[in-house]
Amino acid sequence: MLNDEICKLREELNNSIISGQDYKETYKLSTELDRLIAEYYKIKFVSQSKRKVKDNIKRKIMNKR
């Protein structure tokens, strides 16, 4: 699941920072984490938007009755 990947990568990034790994590796982990978080919110936003549309359609149908 995407959330699990985010948690795992966040832990890797934290360990990279704490252990003083090469900046390029830390930066790579950071940008990958940013990408996963953006994907997570994109999916969440789309599902919320779809739910709102469905709720609005249902409301309109109920009001016509």
N, C-alpha and C positions, 0 to 999 in steps of 0.2 A: 504494500500500500504506500501511497505517496507520503503520507505522514510519517511512516516508519523510515523511509529513505531520508526524509528531512532530518529526523532525530539522529540517525546514524551519521549523516554527513556533518551535522552540527557538532557532534562529539569528536569526529575526526578533525574538524577545524579547530576546536578548542584545544585538542591535544597538540596539534601542529603549532599553535601559538605558544602554548605553555612550554613545549620542548624546544622552541626556537628553531624550527625547521626552516629551510630555505624559503625566502620570501616568495619566489615563484610558485612553489608548491602551496603555500598558504593562500596566495592570491587565487590560484586555480580552484582550490576547495571553496573559497569564499564566493567566487563567481558562479560555481556550480550550485552552491547552496542558494544563492539569489535566484537562479533560474528555476530551481525546484519550488521555492516559495512562491514565485510569480505564477508558476503553473498551478500550484495548489489554490491560490486565490482566484485565478482565472476559472478553474473548474467550479469552485464554490460560488463565484458570482454568476456564472451561466446557469447553474442549477437553481439558484435563488431567483433569477430573472424568469426562468421557465415556470417556476412555482407561482410567481406573482401573476404571470400571464394566465395560467390555468385558473387561479383563484378569481381573477377579474372576469374571465369567461363564465365561470360558474355563478358568480354574483349577478352578472347580466341576465343569465338564463333564469335564475330564481326571481329576479325583479320583474320579468315579463309574465310570470305566472299569476 
